[in-house]
Amino acid sequence: MTKITELYVDASVADHPLVNRFASQLGLVPLVVTDNARLYETLKKEHDPWGGGKHRLLLTRNQGSFFRQCPGTRDYICCDYRILHIGTYCTMDCAYCILQSYFHPPVLQYFVNHDDLLKEIDDALAQPRTLRMGTGEFTDSLIWEAWSDLTPVLIDRFARQRRSVLELKTKTTAIQHLQGLDHGRNTILAWSLNTPKIIATQERGTTSLKARLRAAAQCQEWGYPLAFHFDPIVLYPGCEADYRKVIQTLFEHVDGDNIVWISMGTLRFMPALQPIIQQRFPDSAIVHGEFITGIDNKMRYFKPLRMDIYRRMAAWIRAYAPDVALYLCMEDEPVWQHSLGFTPQSKGGLPAMLDQSARRHCGID
């Protein structure tokens, strides 16, 4: 992971106890700023503002909602996931990362007003319905473990209720603080997986495939339910054999009966991301595949190519875990039918499918 070399603090939170904690752990003297726009303007002038943003951390207050609906697309099937917005950007550096074009410019931010966050969570958990929430949408869930104690607090909050689950999604092995916690099986530890080739060439600063799976196996020993996400699946010559090997290695490390769900999604990106990838990863070939413009205006692989790799991977996964909840991320009904042999609507909808799997594997009613 990228080392943070500059620590900024919004003047409105300069006296917050977390500022001292971050400063001490990072060994940095925080610079109090009254105008965040100056920091952003400084980054914009750099040759690589996306890389520069990974070295600079701004501790600030979330002025908006911590609890958000996942930004799905109307024409694709959405899982009704809810985001806990704890911070932005990431210390790892993946070529395909949409955050490079989502934030302008991207910079590490961590929100320290946890009292407001916990109040929103308590309000959400009081609702009479199952909610699936996660912190890994705008950042990696576990990159903050060395500096913040938020994760144990969240795990405790979810352990004390029996309706909803928390998913922590990561590419790290930062699991040390998870041992010995009373999680009640209501926190799901999830890893994004890819082939060793993609990890080595497109996921700079991340942990290896086997390191991720060893961490997953350890969390399984500590009683946590697991989830895995093959997203993005990247097509290249020989990728089929490589993904089949990843799936084999996955089930050599963990028990399929302990997996709450597995998602699959192929590489897709907004056109604005392509020049950023080409500038920052000049040796990357991932933007040169057989793409078309999807109905969400993202570049997507030609539909028959997507359905073929989904169908193959689903068969390999089901050979090890025939009953696992397997789903596609942001695809339409024809792709589901051709790839998995059913549509979510035939099973009550994708949110209902995933809620049912959570009730089966986790400590909720």
N, C-alpha and C positions, 0 to 999 in steps of 0.2 A: 504494500500500500504506500501511497505517496506520503511523505513526511510533511506535517504542517509546520511552516516556518514563520508565519505571521498571524498574530491573534488580535482581532479587533472586537471591541465591545460597544454596542449601542449605548449611548449616554443614558437612555431611559432604564437600563438594567445594570449600570456600572457597579452598584452596590450589592448585586445579587450574590448569594453564597456560591453558586455554581461557577461564577467567574474566577474566584480564587482557586477552586478545585481544578478547573481546566488549566489555568495559568501554572499551577504547581505541577500538574502531571505533564504538561507540555514543556515546562522549563522556559516559558516565554513571558515577557512583560506585556500585558495587554495595552493596546492603544485605544483610548476612548474616542469614538467618532460621533459627531452630531449630525452629520449629513452622509448617509450611506451612499448617496449618488456619486460622491467623490471616489469612493472605493470602486464602484462599478466603472466609472469613467477611466480610472487608472488601468483596470483590467482590459478594457476595450482597446487601449493603445498598445498592448503587448502583441508580439508576433503570434503567440499561442495563448489567448485569453482563457481557453478551456482548460489547458494544463495549468496555467497560473492560478486559476480559481481553486484548484485542488490543494495548493500550498497555503491558502489564506482562509482562515475561519473567522466568521462573524457570529458572535453570541448576541442574540437579539430576542425580541418579544414577538410572538405570533399575534398579529393584530386581527386575524380572521378566525375562521372556525378550524379547530383541530380535527373535527370529525367530518369526513367528506365522502361523497359518493365516488366510486371508481369512474374515471372518465371514459366510459364505453362509447360505442357508436350505434345509433339506432338500427342500422341495417345488419348488424352482426349480433350474434347471441351473446349476451353479457351475463356474468355470474352474480351480479348484485353484491359485489365486494365493497367493503367500507374501509376507507383509508384513515389511519391515525397519523396526522401530519406533524411529525416531531422535528423535522429539519429538511434540508435540501442538499442535493448533490452528493458526491461520493469521493472517497480517497483512492478508490480503485479506478482503472481507466480502460473501459471496454470500448472498442471501436464503434460498435453499433448503438451505444447508449443514447437513448432519445433525450436524456437530460442535457446533452450538449447543445441542443437546439431549443429546448423547452424553456430554459432560463436565459435571460439576456442581460449581461453575460452570466454564465454559471459561476457560482461561488459557494463554498461551503457555508451553510448557515445552520445553527442549532438554536432551537427555541427553549429558553430557560424558564418561562412562566408555566411550570408544571402544575401549579395549583389550578390554573384555568383548564389545562388539559384533563386533569383527573376529574374535575367537576363535569366536563362534557362527557367523559367516559361513564361516570356514574349515572348521568341522565340517560345516556344511550342504553346502558345495561338495565335500567328500570323499565324499558319498553317490553311489552308482552310478546316478544318474538325472538327468534334465533337470529343473531348477527354474527357474521364472519368479518373480523377486522384484522388489519395488518399495518405495520409501519414501513414496509419495504417497497413503497411505490415511488416516492420522490427521493429516496436515499436507501442505502443498505441498512437493514435492521440492526446489525451488530457492530458496525464500524465505530460506534461511540462508546463501547464497553470500557475502554481504558480510562475514560474521563467522566462518565456519567453513571449514576446508579438508577437510572429510570427503568431499565428492563426488569430488575427484581420487583420494583414497585408495581409495574404493569402486570407481571405474572401473579403477584399476590392479589391484585384487584380482580383478575379473572378467575382465580381459584376460589374466591369467596362467593361465587354465584353459579347457577346451574342452567344458564340459558344460552350463552354466547361463547365464542372461542376467539383467541388471539393467535395470529400467525406471524412468526418472525422469519423473514426471508433473507437469505444471505449467500454470499460467495466466500465467506471467511471461515475461520475455525475458532472464532472468539467466543468460546462456550464456557470458559472457566468459571464465570460468575453464575452459571445456571445450575451447578451441582448443589444438591442438598436443599433446593427450594421446594416449598410445598406448592406445587403447580396444579394439583388436582386433575391432571391430564386435560386442562382447558387451554394450554398453550401448545401450539403446534410449531415444531422447529422444521423449517423448510429450506431446501437448498436448490439453487439454480444449477443445472447440470449441462455440460456440453462435452464434446469430444476433446481428447488431449490436444489435438491439432488446433482447434478453435481456441481453447484456453491459452495455449502457448503463443498464438499469433494475434488474437483479437481481444484478449482479456488481460491486459497488462496489470500487474500488481495484485492479481487474485491468487488464491490457493489452488493447488492441483486437484484433479478429480479425486484421486485416492485420499488426499487429505480431507476433502469435504466429506467423503463417505465414511472415513474413520471418525470424524466428528459426529456425523449422523448416528453411527453405531454407538458411540459413547452416550449421546443423548437418549437413545433408545434404552440403554442400560439404566439410565436415570429415570426412566418411566415416561418420557415425553413421547407423544404421538408424532409422526413425521409426515412430511409432504415433499414432493419434488416437482420441479418445473423445467421442462425441456423447452426453453423459450429464450432466445431464438434458436430454432433449428436452422442450420445453415447448410445449403446444398453445395457440394463440391465433389469432384471425382473421388469415388471411394468412400463417400460419407455413410452409405448404407451399412457397410461392414463396421465402420467406426462407431456408429450409433448403436448397432447391435451389441458390440463389445461393451459399450458404456452401460447398457441395460443389464447385461450379464454381470458386470462388476457391481452394479447397484445392488442386485439381489444376492450377491456373495457377501455383502456387508450388513444388510438389514433384512428384517422379517417383513414380507409382503403384507401380512395381516396387521402390521402396525402402521401402515401407510394410509393416511386419511384420504388423500387424493394425489393424482399426478396430472399435470397439465401439459399440453403440447401447443406450440405456436411457432410458425415459421418466421424467418426474418422479414420485417416490414419496417418502413421508415418514411418520414415525411421528406419530400424532395429537398427541403432546406438542409437536411442532415448530410446529404451526399457530398457537397464540397467540403464540409468540415471533416468527414472521414478521409477524403482524399488528401486534404492538407495535413492532417495529424497522423494518419496511417498510410503513407504513400505506397507501402508494399502490400496493402490489403486489397484483396480481389473481391470482397463480399458485395460490393455495389455493382459488380459486372455480371450478375446472374440474369436469368430470363424473367424480368420483371414486367408487370403491367401496373397501371394506376387503378387502385381499388376504389370502391364506392365511398370510402372514407378519405380519398385523396392520398393515401399512402401507397408507396411502391411495394408490391407484393409479387411473390413468385406466381407464374402462370398456374391457374387453378389445378390442372391435372398433375402438375409436379407436387403441389401441396398435398393433394389427396393421396398420391402414391406413397410419399414418405410417412404420412400419418397412418395409412393402412398397414404399412410394414411395421412401424414402431409399435402400434397398438397390438399387433399379433405377437410381437416379441415380449411385450410387457405382460399380456394376458397369459402367456405360457408359464410365467412365474407367479403371477397374482391374478387369477381369473376374475376375482370379485372386486378388484380395486376400482375406486371411482376415478375413471379416466375421462378427461374432458379437453375440449379444444378452446383455445383463447381467441376470441374475436373472429369467428368464422360463421358462415351462414348455414341454413338447414341442408342444402344439397351437399355441402362439403362434409357435414356430420354424417349424413346418410351413407355417402359413398366411402367414407373413411372408417367410421365406427360401426356402421350397420344399424343405426337408430338416430332419432333426433331427440333432443331434450324434451320437446313437447310431449312425446309419447311416454315420458316418465315424470310428468308433472312440471317440467321446466328445469332448467339448469340450477337455479337457486335451490329448488326443492331437493334435487339430487345431492347437492353438496351439503345442505343442511342435514339430510338423512345420514350421510356418511359421517358427518361430525358427531351426530348423536350416537352413532354406532361405535365410534372409536374414542370419543372424548368423554369427559365427565359431566356432560350436560343431559338434560331430560328432553 
